[in-house]
Amino acid sequence: MNAPEAIRPYAARRAQVLAAMGRGVAVLATAPERTRNRDTHHPFRFDSYFYYLTGFTEPGAVVVLIAGETPRALLFCREKDLEREIWDGYRHGPEAARTAFGFDEAYPIGQLDEMLPKLLADQPALYADIGGDAAWDARVIDWLNAVRAQVRTGITAPGELRDIRRILDDMRLVKDAHELDTMRRAAAISAGAHQRAMRATRPGRHEYEIEAELLHEFYRHGSRSPAYPCIVASGPNACVLHYVENDRCMQDGDLLLIDAGCELDGYASDITRTWPVGGRFTGPQRDIYELVLAAQAAAIDAIRAGQHWENPHEAAVGVLVRGLVDFGLCKGTPESVIESGDYRRFYMHRTGHWLGLDVHDAGDYKRDGAWRLLEPGMTLTVEPGCYIRPGEGVPEAFWNIGVRIEDDVVVTPTGCEVLTIATPKSVADVEALVGTGD
């Protein structure tokens, strides 16, 4: 993209927010820099809402949108500082940022506290993201109080404090072409990483060695970080949903469950695959794996525009419960097991979540008490699983089998597109790949 094309999606989003506001002022900050220890910082990652509206990745920045007869978009950012650039790298400064990112006006971040009360004067509403950061909340209240203090001069303060995320969440749920292109590229990188991990898997290696293979593939294709901490869980660890220690030595006969995806240009991918460390599933492992695979296929088949969010989950549960009953892991009819919830001993999470700038992306799942209807452009994961810990009434042959299979899906007018389709998942494809690397 050249510069005008690159900023067009962000400018269009700002215009959409301004139109939805009617009249008022919206204020949204990027994420603060965080100290890791002593004078070392965590790698900076921008706030997702802020980035969605700006495309601006530097710390110390705030966007202000003024809605009304003459809508304006303002950016407050760090000043140009050649001395600091020697130490910390390039910074745009207000004037270059205004041009590069398509803002009407731009100012040094140091002027924010002085200017905001003036911008809020005589405005009917202030839109902000209250509740995420106590220090930021306090600044917002200080600006409001500064305007209220001028009441005897005839100035009125905003009478309403509204959550800007109510507008942005609905917008972020439906991805535009620019976003989907980025998510397809992220999915392709992550698919390659899972293939690399399969090839590198063999008994005697540690989980962290396989994690290193994933990260290597992310980085060498332009992703600078995973979208979330990698889960590399072998043997009994595969039955821990958010296991991240990744330090066990893998054994022949184990299953290895990997839940890992890269972040690319701010957008997350999210893939889970499960495979045998020794390259071949045992009989019970294969039974559970193929059950989860069938549940995922049923869930994906249930995704289409106009259907409600819960349809894929219901489809997956139906398949899983029939299998759990057939294998003697749950007692009774499938209908009675679903009604009692007994299956939740082995499948305790939902079948998916929204996906985008955050791995668990923004957006409501229900509206007015009803499950949300799917629309073209919505992106979600499909990730049924089955986790069988040792316990009373559980046949020993099934102990410590943990399987999850997850793909990223975008709703289309006629069904859905599986973004992560290149990641092997049939028994034959998985067994053909595991352990074939150096």
VOROVO-542208 format. One record per residue (C-alpha): x, y, z. Coordinates in steps of 0.5 Angstrom, whole numbers, padded with zeros to 4 digits, always signed. Layout:
// VOROVO-542208
XYZ/...
***
This chain:
// VOROVO-542208
+0000+0000+0000/+0002+0007-0001/+0001+0012+0005/-0006+0015+0003/-0008+0007+0002/-0005+0005+0008/-0009+0010+0012/-0016+0010+0009/-0019+0004+0013/-0017+0008+0019/-0020+0015+0017/-0026+0011+0015/-0027+0008+0022/-0026+0015+0025/-0031+0018+0020/-0036+0012+0022/-0035+0013+0030/-0036+0021+0029/-0043+0019+0025/-0045+0015+0031/-0043+0020+0036/-0048+0025+0033/-0045+0031+0038/-0040+0030+0043/-0032+0029+0044/-0029+0022+0045/-0022+0021+0048/-0018+0014+0047/-0011+0013+0049/-0006+0008+0047/-0003+0003+0052/+0002+0005+0057/+0009+0003+0057/+0010-0002+0063/+0016-0004+0067/+0018-0011+0067/+0023-0010+0073/+0028-0004+0075/+0029+0000+0069/+0027-0005+0064/+0020-0005+0060/+0016-0010+0057/+0016-0010+0050/+0011-0004+0048/+0004-0006+0045/-0001-0001+0043/-0008-0001+0045/-0013-0005+0040/-0018+0000+0040/-0013+0006+0039/-0010+0002+0034/-0016+0001+0030/-0018+0008+0030/-0011+0011+0028/-0006+0005+0026/-0001+0009+0030/+0004+0005+0034/+0008+0009+0038/+0007+0010+0046/+0005+0016+0049/-0001+0018+0044/-0008+0020+0045/-0014+0020+0040/-0019+0026+0040/-0025+0026+0036/-0030+0032+0036/-0037+0030+0033/-0042+0035+0031/-0043+0040+0025/-0035+0040+0023/-0033+0033+0025/-0025+0033+0027/-0020+0028+0029/-0014+0030+0033/-0008+0026+0035/-0004+0028+0041/+0003+0024+0041/+0010+0025+0043/+0014+0031+0040/+0020+0030+0035/+0026+0029+0039/+0033+0027+0035/+0037+0026+0042/+0031+0021+0044/+0031+0018+0037/+0039+0016+0038/+0037+0012+0044/+0030+0009+0043/+0029+0010+0035/+0025+0014+0031/+0019+0018+0033/+0014+0022+0028/+0012+0028+0032/+0006+0032+0031/+0006+0035+0024/+0009+0028+0021/+0004+0024+0025/-0002+0029+0022/+0000+0028+0015/+0002+0020+0015/-0004+0018+0019/-0009+0023+0016/-0011+0027+0022/-0014+0034+0022/-0010+0037+0027/-0004+0034+0032/-0001+0037+0038/+0005+0035+0043/+0002+0030+0048/+0004+0035+0054/-0001+0040+0052/-0007+0034+0053/-0009+0036+0060/-0009+0044+0058/-0013+0043+0052/-0018+0037+0054/-0022+0042+0058/-0023+0047+0053/-0025+0042+0048/-0030+0039+0052/-0033+0046+0054/-0041+0046+0052/-0041+0039+0049/-0047+0034+0051/-0043+0028+0052/-0036+0025+0053/-0034+0018+0050/-0029+0015+0054/-0026+0008+0056/-0027+0008+0063/-0026+0002+0067/-0019+0000+0064/-0014+0004+0068/-0015+0007+0074/-0010+0013+0073/-0013+0014+0066/-0020+0014+0069/-0017+0020+0074/-0015+0024+0068/-0022+0024+0065/-0025+0026+0071/-0020+0031+0072/-0022+0034+0065/-0029+0034+0067/-0028+0037+0074/-0024+0043+0070/-0030+0044+0066/-0035+0044+0071/-0031+0049+0075/-0033+0054+0070/-0040+0054+0070/-0041+0061+0073/-0038+0063+0067/-0043+0060+0063/-0040+0054+0060/-0043+0047+0061/-0040+0041+0062/-0042+0034+0058/-0048+0032+0062/-0047+0024+0060/-0041+0020+0060/-0041+0014+0055/-0037+0008+0054/-0034+0009+0047/-0033+0001+0046/-0040+0001+0045/-0039+0004+0038/-0033+0000+0037/-0034-0007+0039/-0040-0007+0034/-0035-0004+0029/-0029-0009+0030/-0034-0015+0030/-0034-0015+0022/-0028-0015+0019/-0026-0011+0013/-0022-0013+0007/-0016-0010+0010/-0017-0014+0016/-0018-0020+0013/-0012-0020+0009/-0008-0019+0015/-0011-0025+0018/-0010-0029+0013/-0003-0028+0013/-0003-0029+0020/-0006-0036+0019/-0001-0038+0014/+0005-0036+0018/+0002-0040+0024/+0000-0046+0020/+0007-0046+0018/+0009-0046+0025/+0005-0052+0027/+0007-0056+0021/+0015-0054+0023/+0013-0056+0031/+0010-0063+0028/+0016-0065+0024/+0021-0063+0030/+0017-0067+0035/+0020-0074+0038/+0020-0077+0045/+0026-0074+0049/+0025-0067+0047/+0022-0062+0052/+0016-0058+0051/+0020-0051+0051/+0024-0054+0045/+0018-0055+0041/+0016-0048+0043/+0022-0045+0040/+0020-0048+0033/+0014-0044+0034/+0017-0038+0035/+0022-0039+0030/+0017-0039+0025/+0013-0033+0027/+0019-0029+0027/+0022-0031+0021/+0016-0029+0017/+0015-0022+0020/+0011-0023+0026/+0014-0020+0032/+0011-0024+0038/+0005-0030+0039/-0002-0027+0040/-0002-0030+0047/+0003-0035+0051/+0004-0041+0047/+0001-0048+0050/+0006-0054+0049/+0002-0059+0053/+0004-0066+0053/+0002-0072+0057/-0002-0070+0063/-0001-0063+0061/-0006-0063+0055/-0011-0064+0060/-0010-0057+0063/-0013-0052+0059/-0008-0046+0060/-0002-0050+0061/+0004-0045+0060/+0010-0048+0064/+0012-0052+0057/+0018-0055+0061/+0016-0063+0061/+0020-0068+0057/+0016-0071+0052/+0015-0079+0052/+0013-0084+0047/+0006-0085+0048/+0004-0078+0050/+0000-0074+0046/+0002-0067+0045/-0003-0061+0045/-0001-0054+0042/-0005-0048+0042/-0001-0043+0039/-0002-0037+0034/+0002-0031+0032/+0000-0024+0032/+0001-0020+0025/+0001-0012+0025/-0004-0013+0031/-0008-0018+0029/-0008-0025+0032/-0009-0032+0029/-0011-0038+0034/-0009-0045+0032/-0010-0052+0036/-0007-0058+0034/-0006-0065+0038/-0001-0070+0035/+0002-0077+0038/+0009-0075+0041/+0012-0082+0038/+0008-0081+0031/+0002-0086+0032/-0004-0085+0036/-0006-0091+0040/-0013-0094+0039/-0016-0090+0045/-0012-0083+0043/-0015-0084+0036/-0022-0085+0038/-0022-0079+0042/-0018-0075+0037/-0023-0077+0031/-0029-0076+0036/-0026-0068+0037/-0025-0068+0029/-0032-0070+0028/-0035-0065+0033/-0031-0059+0030/-0033-0061+0023/-0040-0061+0025/-0039-0054+0028/-0036-0051+0022/-0042-0054+0018/-0046-0050+0023/-0043-0043+0021/-0047-0039+0016/-0050-0032+0016/-0056-0031+0019/-0055-0037+0024/-0054-0035+0032/-0048-0036+0035/-0050-0042+0039/-0051-0046+0033/-0044-0049+0033/-0043-0050+0040/-0049-0054+0040/-0047-0058+0034/-0040-0060+0037/-0044-0062+0044/-0048-0066+0040/-0043-0070+0037/-0038-0070+0043/-0044-0073+0048/-0046-0079+0043/-0038-0081+0043/-0038-0080+0050/-0044-0085+0051/-0041-0090+0046/-0034-0090+0050/-0038-0091+0056/-0035-0085+0059/-0042-0082+0060/-0048-0086+0063/-0055-0085+0060/-0058-0083+0053/-0054-0077+0050/-0061-0073+0051/-0060-0074+0059/-0053-0073+0059/-0054-0066+0055/-0059-0064+0060/-0055-0066+0066/-0049-0063+0064/-0045-0069+0066/-0041-0068+0059/-0038-0062+0062/-0033-0067+0066/-0029-0068+0059/-0031-0062+0056/-0032-0055+0060/-0031-0050+0055/-0034-0046+0050/-0033-0048+0042/-0031-0041+0040/-0030-0034+0041/-0029-0028+0037/-0022-0027+0034/-0019-0020+0031/-0014-0015+0034/-0015-0019+0041/-0015-0026+0041/-0021-0026+0045/-0024-0020+0041/-0029-0015+0042/-0036-0016+0042/-0042-0018+0045/-0045-0025+0044/-0052-0024+0046/-0056-0018+0045/-0063-0017+0049/-0062-0024+0052/-0061-0027+0045/-0055-0030+0042/-0052-0026+0037/-0054-0027+0029/-0048-0029+0025/-0046-0024+0019/-0041-0024+0014/-0034-0021+0016/-0035-0024+0023/-0029-0028+0025/-0029-0033+0030/-0025-0040+0033/-0028-0047+0033/-0025-0051+0038/-0028-0057+0041/-0024-0061+0046/-0024-0067+0050/-0020-0068+0057/-0020-0074+0060/-0016-0074+0067/-0016-0080+0071/-0022-0081+0076/-0027-0086+0078/-0031-0089+0073/-0026-0087+0067/-0023-0093+0064/-0015-0093+0065/-0014-0093+0057/-0017-0086+0057/-0013-0083+0062/-0009-0077+0061/-0012-0076+0054/-0013-0069+0052/-0015-0067+0045/-0017-0060+0042/-0017-0058+0035/-0018-0051+0033/-0019-0047+0027/-0020-0039+0025/-0026-0038+0021/-0029-0032+0018/-0037-0032+0016/-0039-0031+0009/-0045-0030+0005/-0046-0037+0004/-0042-0041+0009/-0035-0040+0012/-0028-0039+0010/-0023-0043+0014/-0017-0039+0015/-0013-0044+0018/-0014-0050+0013/-0007-0051+0011/-0006-0054+0018/-0006-0061+0018/-0011-0065+0022/-0013-0071+0019/-0010-0077+0023/-0007-0079+0016/-0004-0072+0015/-0002-0072+0022/+0002-0078+0023/+0005-0077+0016/+0009-0071+0019/+0010-0072+0026/+0018-0073+0027/+0020-0072+0020/+0024-0066+0021/+0032-0066+0023/
***
